[in-house]
Amino acid sequence: WMKTKKQADEKIQPLTRGLISGSDISEQAVQASKTNLMGIPHGNQVIVEKTDFREIPELENRIIVTNPPYGIRMGTKINLDELYKSLGDFLKQKSKGSTAYIYFGDRKFIKQIGLKPSWKIPIKTGGLDGRLVKYEMY
């Protein structure tokens, strides 16, 4: 096993700082991400910041992957319908040329985005019957 792992590790390519970045509105989630990144090669090259997606100026010509809240284990009450509508507006207005992959833990929020999906894939995780949905922004 160690020989195979060493061979695989030797093939890891350097990562340009900021090529991969992420954000969350929760400081706790940001810190958890940073801790997890410390355990992988070049994890220190990934930028993770506490930011509300609505404050990001633009994400054009990018690949966007997100797992927005869906009402389970949140601890705070927010208007999820409005959050998903805002996410859809953000993608339409600030993400031209991007491809977005969104995991919906609750399928009822797919329509709140207000975009036509390229595809939907069922994914069961943690007992949830969710969907991974792809959106292409033009």
VEXDREN-2710 file (C-alpha; in Angstrom, 1 decimal):
% VEXDREN-2710
k/r/px/py/pz
1/TRP/0.0/0.0/0.0
2/MET/2.7/2.5/1.0
3/LYS/4.6/1.9/-2.3
4/THR/1.4/2.5/-4.3
5/LYS/0.6/5.6/-2.3
6/LYS/4.1/7.0/-2.8
7/GLN/3.8/6.5/-6.5
8/ALA/0.5/8.3/-6.6
9/ASP/1.8/11.1/-4.4
10/GLU/4.7/11.6/-6.8
11/LYS/2.3/12.3/-9.6
12/ILE/0.5/15.2/-7.8
13/GLN/0.9/18.4/-9.8
14/PRO/1.4/21.8/-8.1
15/LEU/-1.7/23.8/-7.6
16/THR/-1.7/27.5/-8.5
17/ARG/-2.8/29.6/-5.5
18/GLY/-6.4/30.7/-5.9
19/LEU/-7.2/28.3/-8.8
20/ILE/-9.6/26.7/-6.3
21/SER/-11.5/29.0/-4.0
22/GLY/-14.5/28.8/-1.8
23/SER/-16.7/30.8/0.6
24/ASP/-19.4/30.3/3.2
25/ILE/-21.4/32.7/5.2
26/SER/-20.6/30.6/8.3
27/GLU/-17.2/31.2/10.0
28/GLN/-17.5/27.7/11.5
29/ALA/-17.8/26.2/8.0
30/VAL/-14.9/28.2/6.7
31/GLN/-12.7/27.1/9.6
32/ALA/-13.7/23.4/9.1
33/SER/-12.8/23.7/5.4
34/LYS/-9.4/25.2/6.2
35/THR/-8.7/22.4/8.7
36/ASN/-9.7/19.8/6.1
37/LEU/-7.4/21.4/3.5
38/MET/-4.4/21.1/5.8
39/GLY/-4.6/17.4/5.3
40/ILE/-4.1/17.3/1.5
41/PRO/-1.2/18.1/-0.7
42/HIS/-1.3/21.8/-1.8
43/GLY/-4.3/22.5/0.4
44/ASN/-2.6/25.7/1.4
45/GLN/-3.1/27.0/-2.1
46/VAL/-6.9/26.9/-1.8
47/ILE/-8.5/30.1/-0.7
48/VAL/-11.5/29.9/1.6
49/GLU/-13.2/33.0/2.9
50/LYS/-16.2/34.0/5.0
51/THR/-18.4/35.7/2.3
52/ASP/-22.0/35.8/1.4
53/PHE/-22.3/34.7/-2.3
54/ARG/-24.5/37.7/-2.9
55/GLU/-21.5/40.0/-2.2
56/ILE/-19.2/38.3/-4.8
57/PRO/-18.8/40.7/-7.7
58/GLU/-18.8/38.1/-10.4
59/LEU/-17.9/34.4/-11.1
60/GLU/-17.7/34.4/-14.9
61/ASN/-16.3/31.5/-16.9
62/ARG/-15.8/29.3/-13.9
63/ILE/-17.0/26.0/-12.5
64/ILE/-19.2/26.5/-9.5
65/VAL/-20.0/23.7/-7.1
66/THR/-22.3/24.4/-4.1
67/ASN/-24.3/22.6/-1.5
68/PRO/-26.7/25.3/-0.2
69/PRO/-28.6/24.8/3.0
70/TYR/-31.9/22.9/2.8
71/GLY/-33.2/23.2/6.3
72/ILE/-31.6/20.3/8.1
73/ARG/-29.0/20.9/10.9
74/MET/-28.8/24.6/10.3
75/GLY/-29.4/25.9/13.8
76/THR/-30.8/29.2/12.4
77/LYS/-34.0/30.0/10.7
78/ILE/-33.7/31.7/7.3
79/ASN/-36.0/32.1/4.3
80/LEU/-34.8/29.3/2.1
81/ASP/-37.1/30.1/-0.8
82/GLU/-35.6/33.6/-0.9
83/LEU/-32.0/32.2/-0.6
84/TYR/-32.5/29.9/-3.6
85/LYS/-34.1/32.7/-5.6
86/SER/-31.1/34.9/-4.8
87/LEU/-28.7/32.0/-5.8
88/GLY/-30.5/31.7/-9.2
89/ASP/-30.4/35.5/-9.7
90/PHE/-26.7/35.5/-8.9
91/LEU/-26.0/32.8/-11.4
92/LYS/-28.0/34.6/-14.1
93/GLN/-26.5/38.0/-13.5
94/LYS/-23.0/37.4/-12.3
95/SER/-21.9/34.0/-13.7
96/LYS/-21.9/34.3/-17.5
97/GLY/-20.1/31.5/-19.2
98/SER/-19.9/29.4/-16.0
99/THR/-21.2/25.9/-15.3
100/ALA/-22.8/25.4/-11.9
101/TYR/-23.3/22.1/-10.1
102/ILE/-25.7/22.4/-7.2
103/TYR/-26.6/19.7/-4.7
104/PHE/-30.2/19.9/-3.6
105/GLY/-30.9/18.0/-0.4
106/ASP/-34.6/18.9/-0.8
107/ARG/-35.8/18.7/-4.4
108/LYS/-38.5/21.3/-3.9
109/PHE/-35.8/24.0/-4.1
110/ILE/-34.8/23.1/-7.6
111/LYS/-37.7/25.2/-9.0
112/GLN/-36.7/28.2/-6.8
113/ILE/-33.5/28.7/-8.7
114/GLY/-35.5/29.8/-11.8
115/LEU/-33.1/28.2/-14.3
116/LYS/-33.5/25.3/-16.7
117/PRO/-31.2/22.4/-15.7
118/SER/-28.9/20.7/-18.2
119/TRP/-29.4/17.5/-16.2
120/LYS/-30.3/16.1/-12.8
121/ILE/-28.7/13.1/-11.1
122/PRO/-30.3/11.4/-8.0
123/ILE/-27.9/11.2/-5.1
124/LYS/-28.7/9.6/-1.8
125/THR/-26.5/10.9/1.0
126/GLY/-27.0/10.7/4.8
127/GLY/-30.5/9.3/4.2
128/LEU/-31.5/12.2/2.0
129/ASP/-33.0/11.7/-1.5
130/GLY/-31.2/14.7/-3.1
131/ARG/-30.3/15.7/-6.6
132/LEU/-27.1/17.0/-8.2
133/VAL/-28.2/19.5/-10.8
134/LYS/-26.1/21.1/-13.6
135/TYR/-26.8/24.6/-14.9
136/GLU/-24.9/26.2/-17.8
137/MET/-24.8/29.9/-17.9
138/TYR/-24.7/31.7/-21.2
END
